[in-house]
Amino acid sequence: MNQTEMTPASVFEMFARINQVPRPSKHEEQMIAFLCRFAEENHLDYKVDETGNVLISKPATPGMENRPTIILQSHMDMVCEKNNDVQHDFLKDPIQTYVQDGWLHARGTTLGADDGIGCAMEMALLVDDTVKHGPIECVFTRDEETGLTGAEGMKPGFMSGQMLINLDSEDEGQIFVSCAGGCRTEAKFRFTPETTPAGLFFLKLTVKALVGGHSGDDIDKKRANANKLLARFLYDGMKKYGLRLADIQAGGLHNAIPREAEAIVAIPNEYKEQARVDWNLFAADVQEEFYVTEPSMQFLLESTDALPTVFPEEASRRIITALQAVDNGVYAMSQDIELVETSSNLASIRQTEPGLVCINSSQRSSLMSNRLNMAHTVAAAFELAGAEVEIGEGYPGWKPNPNSQLLKVAVEQYRKLFGKEPIVRGIHAGLECGLFSEKYPGLDMVSFGPTLRGVHSPDEKLEIATVDMVWRHLLAILENV
């Protein structure tokens, strides 16, 4: 299969067009302009709110004007991650794609199918006059990936539909009816760097090539967190031979499980060989722990030039101890369904300027009380170590609607199309439906989409056959609501 043979052709053509447009979170200006031009070229009504969300309307098929207005919604921004050896400017360069074994991939970067493929379905529908449907509002929100600020900034009344289909899910055959709420917790350690004492040897420690993934949906898959792995060795080295930090640059986006972590450390000269031995033993132990989920992980240790300053012993001790202590991973499972209820992800650790280390983490829960408890648990570990801690306001979860008429139609049409029952479930990730449920009480919502894997990482891929299945399902729902 090559890219010209993928079906539905109209959807993949739109996706290819979208991937020519740079759209990092918080930098969606080119995508907003692209959507406005698209609407104008196709003589469709559109509007843009003050936040930057775009709504494009399409009238009903003749004879279906009295059907309820359906909102189709996806987000226009994408997570921008790349492998270290890839040259790519997400503010300028298009995403390069290829097909392999039935999946669409990008060349060393995130693919942008989260949620570009949802946008592509909306755009394809807007220009397809063969589809039968009632009135449609296609909504494209901005900045979903770094705080849901597009949905947060949307004012009541921007959308007018009674039902909403969110096209931002990642498992074909699953219809989502609830999601977790989330928040971010940031810790800052401040100190005065110390002139490097005599007798210290410098090493650069690197953990890399982990699988990573979505910090909500993949948090229960026993994937290693590069930041926590690095912290384990730092803590052990600190106890054994007074290892101290000189620099640390670990992890990345708050909603991605960290794939890479790096630190420059200083140790007394007499322990440099012992540190190498310990690093190799540590690597072997960790590879045994994660041999199923992390078959490609790499541990690198190399000598490096001495830096003029290091962290003071006390600051180094406080930071390393907090990183060892802070909670990460699944905290609680749901009492009602087979789903993670509460979790935390240690996302990034960075010395952003001399004497300032910033640590970001994200907490998720379907119970708002436990989301706050999880954030407090993380905050307490850093506060005990003397950090300044701030917990963000976060975003709400989405509760299931047992009387959803949209869900009833979605399940019936899936059964008719494919001869099997869809899975109806919640997701341990943030969807904009949570914010919509606050701003539009009574809005009937479901979420579904084609199968994606490796989202929020350069391993992101889209299963091509599932796009056609979701497309057919979507059209059947629109015709039968």
C-alpha positions in Angstrom: 0.0 0.0 0.0 1.2 3.5 -0.9 -0.2 6.8 0.3 -2.2 7.3 -2.9 -4.1 4.0 -2.2 -5.4 4.9 1.3 -9.1 5.1 1.8 -11.2 7.1 2.3 -9.1 9.2 -0.1 -10.8 12.4 0.8 -9.8 12.1 4.5 -6.2 11.2 3.8 -5.9 14.0 1.2 -7.1 16.5 3.9 -4.7 15.0 6.4 -1.8 15.4 4.0 -2.8 19.1 3.5 -3.0 19.6 7.3 0.5 18.1 7.8 1.9 20.9 5.5 0.8 23.4 8.1 2.9 24.0 11.2 0.6 23.8 14.3 2.5 23.4 17.6 0.5 23.9 20.7 0.2 27.7 21.4 1.5 28.4 17.9 -1.6 27.6 15.8 -1.9 30.8 13.9 -1.0 29.2 10.6 -3.6 26.5 11.1 -6.3 29.0 12.0 -5.6 30.9 8.8 -5.6 27.7 6.9 -9.0 26.7 8.2 -10.5 30.2 7.5 -9.2 30.0 3.9 -10.6 26.5 3.5 -14.1 27.8 4.6 -13.9 30.8 2.3 -12.8 28.7 -0.7 -15.7 26.3 -0.2 -18.3 29.1 0.5 -19.0 27.9 4.1 -19.9 30.1 7.0 -17.3 30.3 9.7 -16.3 32.2 12.8 -13.3 32.5 15.1 -13.6 33.3 18.7 -11.3 35.5 20.7 -9.4 32.4 21.9 -8.7 31.2 18.4 -11.2 28.3 18.1 -12.7 28.0 14.6 -16.3 26.9 13.8 -17.3 26.1 10.3 -21.0 25.5 9.6 -22.6 23.3 6.9 -26.4 23.4 6.2 -28.5 20.2 6.4 -29.0 18.0 3.4 -32.4 18.9 1.8 -35.2 17.2 3.7 -33.1 16.9 7.0 -33.3 20.5 8.2 -35.3 19.5 11.3 -32.7 17.1 12.5 -30.8 18.2 15.7 -27.6 20.1 15.0 -24.5 17.9 15.4 -21.2 19.3 16.5 -18.1 17.5 15.2 -15.0 18.5 17.3 -11.3 18.0 17.1 -8.2 20.0 18.2 -5.9 21.7 15.7 -2.7 21.6 17.6 -0.2 18.7 17.9 2.5 17.5 20.3 5.9 18.3 18.8 8.4 15.6 19.7 11.3 14.4 17.6 14.3 12.1 17.9 17.5 13.8 18.9 19.2 12.9 15.6 16.4 14.4 13.5 16.6 18.0 12.1 13.1 19.4 12.1 11.7 22.8 12.9 8.0 22.4 13.9 7.4 26.1 13.4 8.4 25.9 9.7 8.7 22.3 8.4 6.0 20.0 7.1 5.6 16.6 8.6 7.1 13.8 6.4 5.1 10.6 6.3 5.4 7.0 5.0 3.4 3.8 5.0 4.7 0.6 6.6 2.7 -2.6 7.3 -0.7 -0.9 7.2 0.3 2.0 9.4 1.0 5.6 8.6 4.2 6.9 10.3 6.2 10.1 10.4 10.0 10.3 9.8 11.5 10.8 13.2 8.8 13.1 14.5 5.3 12.9 16.0 2.8 12.2 13.2 0.2 14.8 14.2 -2.7 12.3 13.8 -3.5 13.3 17.3 -5.7 15.1 16.4 -5.0 16.0 12.8 -6.9 12.9 11.6 -10.0 14.2 13.4 -9.6 17.6 11.7 -9.2 15.8 8.4 -12.5 14.0 8.8 -14.3 17.2 9.6 -12.8 18.9 6.5 -13.6 16.0 4.3 -17.2 16.0 5.5 -17.6 19.7 4.9 -16.9 19.4 1.2 -18.6 16.0 0.6 -22.1 16.7 -0.9 -23.0 12.9 -1.0 -23.3 12.6 2.8 -26.8 12.8 4.3 -26.9 14.8 7.5 -28.7 17.4 9.5 -27.2 20.8 10.3 -23.5 20.4 11.2 -21.0 22.6 13.1 -17.4 21.6 12.7 -15.3 22.9 15.6 -11.5 23.1 15.7 -10.1 24.0 19.1 -6.6 25.3 19.7 -4.0 24.4 22.4 -5.6 21.1 23.6 -2.3 19.5 24.3 -0.8 22.0 26.8 -3.7 22.8 29.0 -7.0 22.6 27.0 -6.9 26.3 26.8 -8.9 26.5 23.6 -11.8 24.7 25.2 -11.3 26.6 28.4 -11.5 29.9 26.7 -14.5 29.1 24.6 -17.6 31.1 25.8 -21.1 29.6 26.1 -23.0 30.2 22.9 -20.1 29.7 20.5 -21.5 26.3 19.6 -25.2 25.8 19.2 -25.6 22.1 18.6 -27.4 19.7 20.9 -25.1 16.7 20.4 -21.3 16.6 20.1 -19.0 13.9 18.6 -15.4 14.4 19.8 -12.9 12.8 17.2 -9.9 12.7 19.6 -9.9 9.0 20.7 -7.3 6.4 19.8 -8.9 3.0 19.7 -11.3 2.1 16.9 -14.2 0.0 18.2 -14.3 1.9 21.5 -16.8 4.7 22.2 -15.8 6.9 25.1 -18.3 8.4 27.4 -16.2 9.8 30.2 -12.7 11.1 30.9 -10.3 12.0 33.7 -9.7 15.6 34.9 -6.1 16.7 35.4 -3.8 19.4 36.7 -0.1 20.3 36.7 2.3 20.7 39.7 5.5 22.7 39.3 8.3 22.7 41.8 11.2 25.2 41.8 14.5 24.7 43.6 16.6 27.9 44.0 20.3 27.9 45.0 23.6 29.7 44.5 25.9 27.6 42.3 29.2 26.7 44.0 32.7 27.0 42.3 33.8 23.5 41.5 36.0 22.2 44.3 39.3 20.4 43.5 39.3 16.6 43.2 36.0 16.1 41.4 35.5 14.0 38.2 32.7 14.8 35.8 30.4 12.3 34.1 27.4 12.7 31.8 24.7 10.1 32.4 22.0 9.5 29.7 19.0 7.3 29.7 17.4 7.2 26.3 15.3 5.3 23.7 12.5 4.5 26.0 9.0 3.9 24.5 7.3 6.9 26.3 3.7 7.5 25.3 0.7 9.4 26.7 0.9 10.2 30.3 -2.7 9.3 30.9 -3.7 6.5 28.5 -0.4 4.7 28.7 0.4 5.2 32.4 -0.7 1.7 33.3 1.4 -0.1 30.7 4.5 -0.5 32.8 6.6 1.7 30.6 9.7 3.2 32.3 9.9 6.9 33.1 13.4 8.1 32.1 13.4 10.8 34.8 12.6 8.3 37.6 15.3 5.9 36.3 17.9 8.6 36.3 16.8 9.7 39.8 17.3 6.2 41.1 21.0 6.2 40.1 21.5 9.7 41.3 20.2 8.8 44.8 22.3 5.7 45.0 25.4 7.6 43.9 24.8 10.4 46.3 24.6 7.9 49.2 27.6 5.9 48.2 30.2 8.5 47.2 28.7 12.0 47.5 27.6 12.4 43.9 26.3 15.9 43.2 24.6 17.5 40.3 26.2 20.0 37.9 23.4 20.1 35.4 20.2 18.2 34.6 18.0 18.3 31.5 15.5 15.5 31.6 12.1 14.7 30.1 9.8 17.0 28.0 6.1 17.7 27.7 3.9 17.4 30.8 1.5 15.0 29.0 4.2 12.6 27.7 6.0 9.8 29.6 9.6 10.9 29.5 11.7 9.0 26.9 15.1 10.6 27.6 16.9 12.1 30.6 20.4 13.4 31.0 22.5 14.8 33.9 26.1 15.9 34.4 27.4 14.9 37.8 30.5 15.4 39.8 32.1 12.7 42.0 35.3 12.4 43.9 38.2 11.2 41.7 38.7 8.0 43.7 35.2 6.8 42.9 35.1 7.3 39.1 35.7 3.6 38.3 33.3 2.5 40.9 30.6 4.8 39.4 31.2 3.1 36.0 30.7 -0.3 37.5 27.6 0.8 39.4 26.1 2.3 36.2 26.5 -0.9 34.3 25.0 -2.9 37.1 22.1 -0.5 37.4 21.5 -0.6 33.7 21.4 -4.4 33.7 18.9 -4.4 36.7 16.6 -1.9 35.0 16.7 -3.8 31.7 15.6 -6.9 33.5 12.8 -5.1 35.2 11.4 -3.7 31.9 12.5 -6.3 29.4 9.0 -6.7 28.0 8.0 -3.1 27.7 11.3 -1.4 27.1 13.4 -3.6 24.8 15.4 -0.8 23.2 16.3 1.3 26.2 19.9 2.6 26.3 22.1 3.7 29.2 25.2 5.9 28.3 28.0 7.0 30.6 30.8 9.2 29.4 33.5 11.4 30.8 33.0 15.1 30.2 34.9 18.3 30.7 34.7 19.8 34.2 32.1 22.6 34.6 33.1 25.8 36.5 30.3 25.4 39.0 28.3 22.6 40.6 25.2 22.5 42.8 26.0 22.9 46.5 25.9 19.7 48.4 22.8 20.6 50.3 20.9 21.7 47.1 22.0 18.6 45.3 20.9 16.4 48.2 17.4 18.1 48.4 16.7 17.8 44.7 17.9 14.2 44.3 16.0 13.1 47.4 12.8 14.7 46.3 13.1 13.1 42.8 13.6 9.7 44.4 10.6 10.2 46.8 8.0 11.8 44.5 5.2 9.5 43.4 5.0 8.5 39.7 2.6 6.1 37.9 -0.7 4.6 38.8 -1.9 5.6 42.3 -5.4 4.1 42.3 -7.6 2.0 40.1 -11.3 2.7 39.6 -13.7 0.9 42.0 -16.4 0.8 39.2 -14.7 -0.3 36.0 -11.3 -1.6 34.7 -9.7 1.7 34.4 -7.0 3.8 36.1 -8.7 6.3 38.5 -5.7 8.4 39.7 -2.1 8.7 38.5 0.9 11.1 38.3 3.6 11.6 35.8 7.0 13.1 36.6 7.3 14.9 33.2 10.4 17.2 33.2 13.4 18.2 35.3 15.4 21.1 33.9 18.0 23.6 35.1 16.6 26.5 33.3 19.2 29.0 34.4 22.2 28.8 36.8 20.7 28.2 40.3 17.2 27.3 39.2 15.8 23.8 38.7 12.2 23.5 37.5 10.3 20.2 37.9 7.0 19.7 36.2 4.5 16.9 36.8 0.9 16.1 35.9 -1.8 14.5 37.9 -5.0 12.9 36.6 -8.1 11.4 38.2 -11.7 10.7 37.4 -12.5 11.8 41.0 -11.7 15.5 41.6 -11.1 15.0 45.3 -8.4 12.4 44.5 -6.9 14.5 41.8 -6.3 17.2 44.4 -5.0 14.5 46.9 -2.5 13.3 44.2 -1.3 16.8 43.5 -0.9 17.4 47.3 1.1 14.1 47.6 3.5 15.3 44.9 3.7 18.8 46.2 4.5 17.5 49.7 7.5 15.6 48.5 8.9 18.8 47.0 7.9 21.0 49.8 9.7 18.8 52.3 12.8 19.3 50.2 12.5 23.1 50.3 11.1 23.7 46.9 8.6 26.4 45.9 5.5 24.5 44.7 2.5 25.7 42.6 -0.5 23.5 41.7 -2.4 24.7 38.6 -6.1 25.0 38.4 -6.5 22.1 36.0 -9.5 21.0 34.1 -12.6 18.9 35.0 -13.5 15.4 34.1 -16.5 14.3 32.0 -19.2 12.2 33.7 -21.0 9.5 31.7 -24.7 10.2 30.7 -26.8 7.1 31.2 -29.6 8.6 29.0 -27.4 9.5 26.0 -29.4 9.3 22.8 -26.3 9.9 20.8 -24.6 6.9 22.4 -27.6 4.8 21.6 -27.4 5.7 17.9 -23.6 5.2 17.9 -23.8 1.7 19.3 -26.7 0.7 17.0 -25.0 1.9 13.9 -21.7 0.3 14.8 -23.4 -3.0 15.4 -25.2 -2.8 12.0 -22.0 -1.9 10.1 -19.6 -4.3 11.6 -21.7 -7.1 13.2 -20.2 -6.7 16.6 -20.6 -4.7 19.8 -18.4 -1.6 20.4 -16.7 -1.2 23.7 -18.3 1.6 25.7 -15.8 3.0 28.3 -14.1 5.9 30.0 -10.5 7.0 29.4 -7.8 8.0 31.8 -6.8 11.1 29.8 -8.2 14.6 29.4 -10.7 15.3 26.7 -12.2 18.6 26.0 -15.6 17.1 26.6 -15.0 17.7 30.3 -14.8 21.5 29.7 -17.7 21.4 27.3 -19.9 19.6 29.9 -19.3 22.6 32.2 -20.0 25.3 29.7 -22.9 23.5 27.9 -24.9 21.6 30.5 -27.0 18.9 28.9 -24.8 18.6 25.8 -25.0 15.0 24.7 -21.5 13.7 23.8 -19.5 10.7 22.7 -15.9 10.4 21.6 -14.3 7.9 19.2 -11.6 7.8 16.6 -9.2 5.5 14.6 -6.5 3.5 16.2 -3.3 5.4 17.1 -0.2 4.1 18.9 2.8 5.9 20.3 1.1 9.2 20.5 3.1 12.1 22.0 6.3 10.4 20.8 8.1 10.0 17.5 6.8 6.5 17.4 3.2 7.8 16.8 1.5 5.8 14.1 -2.0 5.6 12.6 -3.7 2.3 11.6 -4.9 3.1 8.1 -7.7 0.5 7.9 -9.4 1.9 11.0 -9.8 5.4 9.4 -12.3 4.0 6.9 -14.2 2.2 9.7 -14.5 5.4 11.7 -15.5 7.4 8.7 -18.3 4.9 7.8 -19.4 4.9 11.4 -19.5 8.7 11.6 -21.5 9.0 8.4 -24.0 6.4 9.6 -24.5 8.3 12.9 -25.1 11.6 11.1 -27.7 10.0 8.8 -29.6 8.2 11.6 -29.6 10.7 14.5 
